[in-house]
């Protein structure tokens, strides 16, 4: 069941060879620009463009100024209508003026959060990789050691300051848990930053020196006062908003009175146990659930027993 669950997670599908060895090609940007088959994926911040059929919209090297920060994404491993296997893809982190020249319609630029489930496996892989690295480049223009500007190298995967110190992208591990009780109800919490009726699974970052299983037990206890046992790994989802890897689990509440669940009052303002009947009756009306792009929604639907007819 875990393999099947992981295989259908949104944003986790991929048909791309990241082709790490090619990143070290001398004068890589020029090599890619001189190849007319190279496809460029423009990003305005973390927003992209799509074609009328829902596929990602690519541009040519001529649309991308020479001083644009570029990221070599890799090459296709399967034929597609818009690109044969072997086609190389590059993310172009364009400035506002270039973005307007490519597409002046502000509303045409969309967030991956909104359409991630609609993309093919190849385009999901390209988009997630590009957005994660766009966020990294946006905050690593200077070396934390020297304060000097850090130049882009190795196909966009490394930044190096004048003294030779190298900066590499990092991913933050976070667990997210579907907790159930003896009556097979699911525990959902409402975050202080959300609308009052929005609920989701409990989640949190893994701390240094901590196993994933210990992080599950600690985070659920800290946010809800519920002790859990038997954490079971389900699957992972890259979540580039800005740089997380969500590690999905389910766990059972330790025997006891489930009414003792209480929010931490800081990050989580309310926690409740929900039955399937209550989810069915309230979801989309007086209960707002996570969007289809998220692993939280996938875990809830796995517990529920099927898809929920919601956005």
C-alpha positions as CSV (number, residue, x, y, z in Angstrom):
1,X,0.0,0.0,0.0
2,X,2.9,2.4,0.8
3,X,4.4,1.9,-2.7
4,X,1.0,2.5,-4.3
5,X,0.4,5.6,-2.1
6,X,3.8,7.1,-2.9
7,X,3.4,6.5,-6.6
8,X,0.4,8.8,-6.8
9,X,1.6,11.6,-4.7
10,X,1.4,15.0,-6.4
11,X,4.7,16.8,-7.1
12,X,6.5,13.5,-6.5
13,X,6.4,12.1,-10.0
14,X,9.3,12.6,-12.3
15,X,10.5,11.6,-15.8
16,X,13.8,13.5,-15.9
17,X,17.5,12.6,-15.8
18,X,19.0,15.4,-13.7
19,X,22.3,14.7,-15.6
20,X,24.6,15.9,-12.8
21,X,27.8,15.1,-14.7
22,X,26.8,17.5,-17.5
23,X,26.6,20.4,-15.0
24,X,30.4,20.5,-15.0
25,X,30.7,21.0,-18.7
26,X,33.0,24.0,-19.5
27,X,31.1,27.1,-20.5
28,X,27.9,25.2,-19.9
29,X,25.6,28.2,-20.5
30,X,27.0,28.7,-23.9
31,X,26.8,25.1,-24.8
32,X,23.1,25.0,-23.9
33,X,22.3,28.3,-25.7
34,X,24.0,27.1,-28.9
35,X,21.8,24.0,-29.0
36,X,18.5,25.0,-30.6
37,X,16.8,22.0,-29.0
38,X,17.3,23.3,-25.5
39,X,14.1,24.3,-23.8
40,X,14.0,27.3,-21.3
41,X,11.5,27.4,-18.5
42,X,11.0,31.0,-17.4
43,X,10.2,31.6,-13.7
44,X,8.9,34.9,-12.4
45,X,9.7,34.4,-8.7
46,X,8.1,31.0,-8.2
47,X,5.5,31.5,-10.9
48,X,5.4,29.8,-14.4
49,X,3.4,29.9,-17.6
50,X,1.3,27.2,-19.2
51,X,0.0,26.5,-22.6
52,X,-3.7,26.2,-23.5
53,X,-3.5,22.4,-23.0
54,X,-2.1,22.7,-19.5
55,X,1.5,21.8,-20.3
56,X,4.4,24.0,-19.2
57,X,5.3,26.8,-21.5
58,X,9.0,26.9,-22.6
59,X,10.8,29.7,-24.5
60,X,14.0,29.8,-26.6
61,X,17.5,31.1,-25.6
62,X,16.7,34.3,-27.6
63,X,14.0,35.2,-25.1
64,X,16.4,35.0,-22.1
65,X,19.0,37.8,-21.6
66,X,22.6,36.8,-21.1
67,X,22.8,38.0,-17.5
68,X,19.8,35.9,-16.4
69,X,20.5,33.4,-13.6
70,X,20.1,29.9,-15.2
71,X,19.7,26.4,-13.7
72,X,20.4,23.3,-15.7
73,X,17.4,21.0,-14.9
74,X,18.4,17.9,-16.8
75,X,17.2,16.0,-19.8
76,X,14.0,14.2,-20.7
77,X,14.1,10.4,-20.5
78,X,10.9,9.8,-22.6
79,X,9.5,11.2,-25.8
80,X,6.7,13.8,-25.5
81,X,4.8,15.8,-28.0
82,X,6.8,18.9,-27.3
83,X,10.2,17.4,-26.8
84,X,11.9,14.0,-27.6
85,X,13.9,12.0,-25.1
86,X,17.3,13.6,-24.5
87,X,16.0,17.2,-24.7
88,X,17.7,19.4,-22.2
89,X,15.8,21.8,-20.0
90,X,17.0,25.0,-18.3
91,X,15.2,27.2,-15.7
92,X,15.6,30.9,-16.3
93,X,15.0,33.1,-13.3
94,X,13.8,36.2,-15.1
95,X,13.5,39.7,-13.8
96,X,10.2,41.7,-14.0
97,X,11.1,43.4,-17.3
98,X,12.0,40.1,-19.0
99,X,8.9,38.5,-17.6
100,X,6.7,41.2,-19.1
101,X,8.5,40.8,-22.5
102,X,7.8,37.1,-22.5
103,X,4.2,37.4,-21.2
104,X,2.7,40.8,-20.4
105,X,-0.5,39.4,-19.0
106,X,0.0,39.3,-15.2
107,X,-2.6,36.7,-14.6
108,X,-0.9,34.2,-17.0
109,X,1.8,33.7,-14.4
110,X,0.7,31.0,-12.0
111,X,1.9,29.3,-8.8
112,X,2.8,25.7,-8.8
113,X,0.6,25.3,-5.8
114,X,-2.4,25.9,-7.9
115,X,-1.8,23.5,-10.9
116,X,0.8,21.0,-9.7
117,X,-1.7,18.0,-9.9
118,X,-2.5,18.8,-13.6
119,X,1.1,18.4,-14.9
120,X,2.7,15.4,-16.5
121,X,5.3,13.4,-14.6
122,X,8.1,15.2,-16.6
123,X,6.6,18.7,-16.1
124,X,6.1,18.0,-12.3
125,X,9.7,17.1,-12.0
126,X,10.9,20.2,-13.9
127,X,8.6,22.6,-12.0
128,X,9.4,21.4,-8.5
129,X,13.1,21.4,-9.2
130,X,13.0,24.9,-10.7
131,X,10.8,26.4,-7.9
132,X,13.0,25.0,-5.1
133,X,16.1,26.3,-6.7
134,X,14.6,29.7,-7.5
135,X,13.8,30.1,-3.8
136,X,17.4,29.1,-3.0
137,X,19.0,31.5,-5.4
138,X,16.8,34.3,-4.2
139,X,18.4,34.3,-0.7
140,X,21.9,33.1,-1.5
141,X,23.3,35.9,-3.6
142,X,26.0,36.6,-0.9
143,X,28.3,34.4,1.0
144,X,27.3,34.0,4.7
145,X,31.0,33.7,5.5
146,X,32.4,36.8,3.9
147,X,29.4,38.8,2.8
148,X,30.8,39.0,-0.7
149,X,28.7,38.3,-3.8
150,X,28.5,34.6,-4.6
151,X,28.8,33.8,-8.3
152,X,26.6,31.1,-9.9
153,X,28.6,28.0,-11.1
154,X,28.1,24.4,-12.0
155,X,24.9,24.9,-14.0
156,X,23.3,26.9,-11.3
157,X,23.8,24.2,-8.6
158,X,26.6,26.0,-6.7
159,X,27.4,29.5,-5.7
160,X,31.1,30.5,-5.0
161,X,32.4,33.6,-3.3
162,X,35.7,35.3,-4.3
163,X,37.6,33.4,-1.6
164,X,36.5,30.1,-3.0
165,X,33.9,29.2,-0.4
166,X,31.1,27.2,-2.0
167,X,27.4,27.3,-1.2
168,X,25.2,24.3,-1.9
169,X,21.4,24.1,-1.8
170,X,19.8,22.4,1.2
171,X,16.4,20.8,1.8
172,X,14.6,20.9,5.2
173,X,13.1,17.6,6.3
174,X,9.6,17.8,7.8
175,X,7.3,15.1,9.0
176,X,3.5,15.2,8.5
177,X,1.2,12.7,10.2
178,X,-2.2,11.2,9.9
179,X,-3.0,10.3,13.5
180,X,-6.0,8.0,14.2
181,X,-7.6,6.9,17.4
182,X,-9.3,3.6,18.5
183,X,-12.5,4.6,16.7
184,X,-10.4,5.3,13.5
185,X,-11.1,9.0,13.6
186,X,-8.4,11.3,12.2
187,X,-6.8,14.2,14.2
188,X,-6.7,17.5,12.4
189,X,-5.4,20.9,13.6
190,X,-6.1,24.5,12.7
191,X,-3.0,26.7,12.4
192,X,-2.9,30.2,13.8
193,X,-2.0,31.6,10.3
194,X,-5.1,30.0,8.6
195,X,-8.8,30.8,8.3
196,X,-10.8,29.6,11.3
197,X,-12.4,26.7,9.5
198,X,-9.3,25.4,7.8
199,X,-7.8,22.1,9.2
200,X,-5.0,19.9,8.2
201,X,-2.7,17.2,9.5
202,X,-0.1,18.0,12.2
203,X,3.4,18.5,10.9
204,X,6.8,19.9,11.8
205,X,10.5,20.1,11.0
206,X,12.9,17.3,12.0
207,X,15.4,18.6,14.6
208,X,19.1,18.0,14.5
209,X,20.1,14.6,15.9
210,X,16.5,13.3,15.7
211,X,15.1,10.3,13.9
212,X,12.0,10.7,11.7
213,X,10.0,8.5,14.1
214,X,11.0,10.6,17.1
215,X,10.1,13.7,15.2
216,X,6.6,12.2,14.6
217,X,6.1,11.5,18.3
218,X,7.5,14.9,19.5
219,X,5.6,17.1,17.0
220,X,2.2,15.4,17.6
221,X,2.7,15.7,21.4
222,X,3.9,19.3,21.3
223,X,1.0,20.5,19.0
224,X,-1.9,18.4,20.3
225,X,-1.0,16.7,23.6
226,X,-1.6,13.3,22.0
227,X,0.9,10.5,22.5
228,X,1.3,8.3,19.4
229,X,2.8,4.9,18.7
230,X,3.8,2.8,15.7
231,X,4.7,5.5,13.2
232,X,4.5,4.1,9.7
233,X,6.2,5.7,6.8
234,X,3.9,6.3,3.7
235,X,5.9,8.3,1.2
236,X,7.6,11.7,0.5
237,X,6.8,14.8,-1.4
238,X,9.1,17.7,-2.3
239,X,7.5,20.9,-1.2
240,X,9.5,23.8,-2.6
241,X,7.7,26.5,-0.6
242,X,10.5,27.4,0.0
243,X,12.6,24.3,0.5
244,X,11.0,21.3,2.3
245,X,10.8,17.6,1.9
246,X,7.6,16.4,3.4
247,X,7.8,12.9,4.9
248,X,4.4,11.4,5.3
249,X,3.5,9.0,8.2
250,X,0.4,7.6,9.8
251,X,0.4,6.7,13.5
252,X,-2.0,5.5,16.2
253,X,-2.9,7.4,19.3
254,X,-1.8,5.6,22.5
255,X,-4.7,4.0,24.4
256,X,-6.5,6.6,26.5
257,X,-9.1,9.2,26.5
258,X,-8.9,11.0,23.1
259,X,-10.7,14.0,24.5
260,X,-7.5,15.1,26.1
261,X,-6.3,16.4,22.8
262,X,-5.5,20.1,23.2
263,X,-3.8,22.7,20.9
264,X,-0.5,24.3,21.9
265,X,-2.2,27.6,21.7
266,X,0.6,29.3,19.7
267,X,1.1,27.6,16.4
268,X,-2.1,25.4,16.6
269,X,-5.3,27.1,17.9
270,X,-7.6,24.1,17.7
271,X,-7.3,20.3,17.3
272,X,-10.2,17.9,16.8
273,X,-10.9,14.3,16.0
274,X,-13.0,13.9,12.8
275,X,-15.0,10.8,11.7
276,X,-15.5,10.0,8.0
277,X,-19.2,11.0,8.3
278,X,-18.2,14.4,9.6
279,X,-15.6,14.9,6.9
280,X,-18.3,14.0,4.3
281,X,-20.9,16.3,5.7
282,X,-18.7,19.4,6.4
283,X,-15.8,19.3,4.0
284,X,-15.9,22.3,1.6
285,X,-18.6,24.0,3.6
286,X,-17.8,24.6,7.3
287,X,-14.6,22.6,7.1
288,X,-11.7,23.6,4.7
289,X,-9.2,20.9,3.9
290,X,-5.7,21.0,2.3
291,X,-5.6,21.5,-1.5
292,X,-5.1,18.6,-3.9
293,X,-1.4,19.4,-4.5
294,X,-0.4,18.6,-0.9
295,X,0.6,15.3,0.7
296,X,-1.7,16.3,3.6
297,X,-4.7,15.9,1.3
298,X,-3.4,12.6,0.0
299,X,-3.0,11.2,3.5
300,X,-6.5,12.3,4.5
301,X,-7.9,10.7,1.4
302,X,-6.0,7.5,2.0
303,X,-7.6,7.3,5.5
304,X,-11.0,8.4,4.1
305,X,-11.0,5.6,1.5
306,X,-11.1,7.6,-1.7
307,X,-11.0,11.0,-3.3
308,X,-12.9,13.9,-1.8
309,X,-14.8,16.0,-4.4
310,X,-13.1,19.3,-3.4
311,X,-10.7,21.8,-4.9
